Amino acid sequence: MNGSSTGKALVLTCFGESHGKIIGAVIDGCPAGLPISTEDIQAEVDKRRPGLASVSTPRKEEDRVEILSGVFKGYTTGAPICMLIKNVDTKSEDYEIVEDKPRPGHADYTAYVKYGGFSDYKGGGRFSGRITAGYVMAGAVAKKLLALLNIEVLAHTVQISKVKVSRKVTYDEIRTNVYKNSVRCSEPETAALMEKTILKVAKEGDSLGGIVEAIALNVPAGLGEPVFDSLDSEIAKIMFNIPAVKGVEFGAGFRAASLKGSENNDQYTVKNGKVVTLTNNAGGVLGGISTGMPIIVNVALKPTSSISKRQKTVDLAEMKETEIELSGRHDPCVVPRAVTVVEACLAFVLADHALRSGKISRVIRK
């Protein structure tokens, strides 16, 4: 089985490694006639680009997007869209130490076992957060498709370590504030505290994790293909393919376990001729099908595994215990750069299901 592709009507295949020549994405199934440009893709990719803030890795990558196929005279042709980014600022020598010594928290050991020692370990290879640039390129195309239905996807950082947003922010605050600070938080005063917390831990040679909230607005009721292609299960699946993600919840999520049914149930009413719910504890999905309410998903990311503190590991060549101390350039917290990725992944699944349900036609007329 091939694990490099996802989607049914809209299919994403990602390729490349962290320190290889390129990383990229191929999107198959995009309707013909969608107006799109390199600049559209670049604008989204620039949001996750490394080296742009003090809380990010100092690795300096231009991440210049190239579209190789599937777009002609500013419109999609219906053929597969192939996009790539060249890796430029690599320092592979920093990773020679990990060839036989798997880094704690990374996929080094599991990849070693799975692929018999042949996998590219430099920068994490196929398992690096670097591959998510391909997700973002796909998300940029998906957002253009969703715009045809007036669907908007937002994301923001709601927690870094123990620092959390203090209130329920508005959608306008998310739109306005997220890309005005380095941690991608919609609450400016909390953003400043988050950044201070990350920088303090980074000086100690350690790292932090956190939570990203993603929201999709104006999603029509009826999207999803129960039972195994249900909307929430497919969203959860793609989120878990973002390196460092360890938890996904919708709406009230785990908090629902402590609620009574009378507290958790979203009661119905009619507003402006449309069926809506008074609350949204379901997070916009019931029975694996969109309810028409905003889809709200929280994604928890673990602390960055690459830290400069000395840690215990094993020497696989000699099969004995040893220690490892990492150098190199790493994000002390991956959460801020994951915001764009989470947003892109949610957009991609929604675009795939919009196509599967016939909400978007196979040819977009001028």
C-alpha positions in Angstrom: 0.0 0.0 0.0 1.1 3.6 -0.8 1.0 5.9 2.2 2.1 9.0 0.3 -1.4 10.0 -1.0 -4.7 11.1 0.6 -8.1 12.1 -0.7 -10.6 10.5 -3.1 -12.0 13.1 -5.5 -9.2 15.5 -4.8 -6.0 13.5 -4.3 -2.8 14.8 -2.8 0.5 13.0 -3.2 3.5 14.4 -1.4 7.2 13.7 -2.2 10.7 14.7 -1.1 12.7 14.8 2.1 14.0 17.5 4.4 17.5 17.6 3.0 16.8 16.2 -0.4 16.9 18.3 -3.6 13.2 19.2 -3.5 9.9 18.8 -1.7 6.6 18.9 -3.5 3.0 18.0 -4.1 0.9 16.6 -6.9 -2.8 17.3 -6.8 -5.0 15.2 -9.0 -8.7 15.8 -9.5 -8.8 19.5 -9.4 -11.6 20.9 -11.6 -10.6 22.6 -14.8 -11.2 26.4 -15.0 -10.1 27.3 -11.5 -8.2 30.7 -11.7 -4.9 30.2 -9.9 -1.3 31.5 -10.0 2.1 30.9 -8.5 1.5 34.0 -6.3 -1.6 32.4 -4.8 0.3 29.4 -3.7 3.3 31.4 -2.6 1.2 33.6 -0.3 0.2 30.6 1.7 3.6 29.0 1.7 5.2 32.2 3.0 3.1 32.0 6.1 4.9 28.8 7.3 8.4 29.6 5.9 11.2 29.0 8.4 13.6 31.7 9.6 11.0 34.5 9.8 10.9 35.0 13.6 12.9 34.6 16.8 10.7 31.6 17.9 11.4 29.7 14.6 14.3 27.7 13.3 17.2 29.9 11.9 17.2 27.7 8.8 16.7 30.3 6.0 14.7 28.8 3.1 13.2 31.0 0.3 10.6 28.3 -0.3 10.0 29.5 -3.9 7.1 27.7 -5.4 7.3 26.4 -8.9 4.2 25.0 -10.8 5.3 22.4 -13.3 2.0 21.2 -14.7 -1.8 21.5 -14.5 -2.0 25.3 -15.0 -2.3 27.1 -18.3 -2.9 30.7 -19.0 -3.8 31.3 -15.3 -6.4 28.5 -15.0 -6.3 24.8 -14.0 -6.5 22.5 -16.9 -8.0 19.4 -15.2 -4.6 17.6 -15.4 -2.5 16.9 -12.3 -1.0 20.0 -10.7 2.6 19.4 -9.8 4.3 21.9 -7.5 7.7 21.9 -6.0 10.1 23.8 -3.7 13.9 23.5 -3.8 15.7 22.8 -0.6 18.6 25.3 -0.4 19.8 26.0 3.2 20.6 22.5 4.4 23.4 21.5 6.8 23.4 17.8 6.5 26.6 17.4 8.4 24.7 18.2 11.6 22.9 14.8 11.3 25.8 12.4 10.8 25.7 11.7 14.5 22.1 10.3 14.3 22.9 7.7 11.6 23.2 4.9 14.2 21.9 6.8 17.2 18.1 7.4 17.1 17.0 10.7 18.5 14.5 10.5 21.4 11.0 11.6 20.3 11.8 11.3 16.6 10.9 8.7 14.0 14.6 7.7 13.5 14.3 4.3 15.2 10.9 3.3 13.7 12.0 4.4 10.2 15.2 2.4 10.7 13.2 -0.7 11.5 10.5 -0.1 8.8 13.0 0.5 6.0 15.9 -1.6 7.0 18.3 1.3 7.6 17.9 2.7 4.1 15.7 5.7 5.0 17.2 9.3 4.8 17.8 10.4 8.3 19.1 13.9 7.5 16.8 16.5 9.1 14.3 13.7 9.7 14.1 12.9 6.0 10.5 12.0 5.1 9.4 12.4 8.7 10.4 16.1 9.0 8.0 19.0 9.4 9.6 20.2 6.2 7.3 18.0 4.2 4.3 20.1 5.4 5.2 22.7 2.8 3.6 20.3 0.4 0.4 20.3 2.5 0.3 24.0 2.4 0.6 24.1 -1.4 -2.3 21.7 -1.6 -4.2 23.8 0.9 -3.8 26.9 -1.2 -5.5 25.2 -4.1 -8.2 23.8 -1.8 -8.9 27.3 -0.4 -9.4 28.6 -4.0 -12.0 25.8 -4.5 -13.7 26.5 -1.2 -14.0 30.2 -2.1 -16.5 29.1 -4.8 -18.8 28.0 -2.0 -17.9 31.0 0.3 -16.3 28.6 2.8 -13.6 30.3 4.9 -10.9 28.4 6.9 -9.2 30.0 9.8 -6.6 28.8 12.4 -4.8 30.3 15.4 -2.6 29.3 18.3 -4.7 29.0 21.5 -2.1 27.5 23.8 1.7 27.3 24.2 2.7 25.1 27.1 0.6 26.4 30.0 -0.1 29.8 28.4 -3.6 30.0 27.0 -5.8 32.6 25.3 -7.9 34.1 28.1 -11.3 34.3 26.3 -13.3 33.3 23.2 -11.9 35.5 20.5 -14.0 36.6 17.5 -13.5 35.5 13.9 -12.5 39.1 13.0 -9.8 39.0 15.7 -8.4 35.8 14.2 -8.4 37.3 10.7 -6.8 40.6 11.9 -4.2 39.5 14.5 -2.9 36.0 13.7 -0.2 37.0 11.3 0.8 40.2 13.2 2.8 38.2 15.8 5.4 35.5 15.7 3.3 32.9 17.6 0.2 33.2 15.4 -2.1 34.0 18.3 -5.2 36.1 17.9 -5.0 37.7 21.3 -2.0 40.2 21.3 -1.3 40.3 25.0 -1.3 36.5 25.2 0.9 36.3 22.1 3.6 38.4 23.9 3.6 36.1 26.9 3.7 33.0 24.6 6.7 34.4 22.8 8.5 35.2 26.0 7.8 31.7 27.3 9.2 30.0 24.1 12.4 32.1 24.2 13.0 31.4 27.8 12.8 27.6 27.3 14.9 27.8 24.1 17.8 29.4 26.1 17.6 26.3 28.4 18.1 24.0 25.4 14.5 22.7 25.6 11.2 23.0 23.7 7.5 23.4 24.1 4.2 22.2 22.5 0.7 23.7 22.3 -2.7 23.7 20.7 -3.9 25.1 17.4 -7.6 25.7 16.8 -9.0 25.6 13.3 -12.4 26.8 12.2 -14.3 26.4 8.9 -17.1 28.8 8.3 -20.1 28.6 5.9 -19.7 24.8 5.5 -22.9 23.4 4.1 -24.7 20.6 5.9 -24.3 17.2 4.4 -20.6 16.8 3.7 -19.1 13.5 4.7 -19.2 9.8 3.6 -20.0 7.6 6.6 -18.9 5.4 8.0 -15.2 5.0 7.2 -14.9 8.3 5.2 -16.8 10.3 7.7 -15.9 14.0 7.7 -14.4 14.1 11.2 -12.5 10.9 10.8 -10.9 12.2 7.6 -10.1 15.5 9.1 -8.5 13.8 12.1 -6.5 11.5 9.8 -4.9 14.3 7.9 -4.2 16.2 11.1 -2.3 13.2 12.5 -0.1 13.3 9.4 1.3 16.6 10.5 4.6 15.7 12.4 4.3 16.4 16.1 0.5 16.1 16.3 -0.6 13.9 19.2 -4.2 14.8 19.7 -7.3 16.0 17.8 -10.7 16.9 19.2 -13.9 18.4 17.7 -16.1 20.9 19.5 -16.3 20.1 23.2 -14.0 17.2 22.6 -12.7 15.5 25.7 -14.6 18.0 27.9 -17.8 16.3 26.7 -16.9 13.3 28.9 -17.7 15.4 32.0 -20.9 16.9 30.7 -24.5 15.6 31.0 -26.4 14.8 27.8 -28.6 17.8 28.5 -25.5 20.0 28.6 -23.7 18.5 25.6 -26.6 18.1 23.1 -26.8 20.9 20.6 -30.5 21.9 20.5 -32.0 23.0 17.2 -33.8 26.2 16.1 -34.5 28.0 12.9 -32.7 31.3 12.0 -33.2 33.2 8.8 -34.9 30.2 7.3 -32.0 27.9 8.1 -31.8 25.0 10.7 -29.0 25.9 13.2 -28.1 24.8 16.7 -28.1 26.9 19.9 -24.6 25.6 20.8 -21.9 23.8 18.9 -20.5 21.2 21.2 -20.4 18.8 18.2 -17.9 21.0 16.5 -20.0 21.1 13.3 -20.1 17.3 12.7 -22.7 14.7 13.7 -22.7 11.1 12.5 -19.6 12.0 10.4 -21.6 14.6 8.4 -21.4 18.3 8.5 -24.2 20.0 10.4 -24.0 23.4 8.7 -22.5 25.0 11.9 -18.8 26.1 12.0 -16.4 23.1 12.1 -14.2 23.6 15.1 -11.2 21.3 15.6 -8.4 21.5 18.1 -5.0 20.0 17.3 -2.5 19.3 20.0 1.3 19.3 19.1 4.0 17.8 21.3 7.2 19.8 22.2 9.8 19.8 19.4 11.8 16.5 19.8 15.1 18.1 18.8 16.6 19.7 21.9 20.2 20.4 22.8 20.0 18.7 26.2 22.0 15.5 26.6 19.7 12.5 26.4 19.9 8.7 26.5 19.7 6.6 23.4 21.3 3.5 21.9 24.0 2.8 19.3 22.3 0.6 16.8 25.5 -0.5 15.2 26.9 -1.8 18.4 23.6 -2.4 20.2 24.6 -0.7 23.4 23.4 2.2 25.5 24.9 5.6 24.8 24.0 9.3 25.0 23.3 12.0 22.4 23.5 15.7 22.4 22.1 17.5 19.3 23.3 20.5 17.5 21.6 22.0 14.4 18.8 24.4 13.8 15.4 23.6 15.2 12.2 25.3 16.2 12.0 25.6 20.0 8.2 25.3 19.4 6.6 24.1 16.2 3.1 25.3 17.0 3.4 28.8 15.4 4.4 27.4 12.0 1.9 24.6 12.3 -1.0 27.1 12.3 -0.8 27.5 8.5 -0.4 23.7 8.0 -3.5 22.9 10.2 -5.5 25.5 8.2 -4.3 23.9 4.9 -5.2 20.4 6.0 -8.7 21.3 7.1 -9.2 23.1 3.8 -8.0 20.2 1.7 -10.4 17.7 3.3 -13.3 20.0 2.9 -12.5 20.6 -0.7 -12.2 16.9 -1.4 -15.7 16.3 0.2 -17.2 19.2 -1.5 -16.2 17.6 -4.8 -17.3 14.2 -3.7 -20.8 15.5 -2.8 -21.1 17.4 -6.1 -21.1 20.9 -4.5 -18.3 21.9 -6.9 -18.5 21.0 -10.5 -15.7 19.3 -12.5 -15.5 22.3 -14.8 -15.6 25.8 -13.5 -17.2 28.1 -16.1 -15.9 31.6 -16.7 
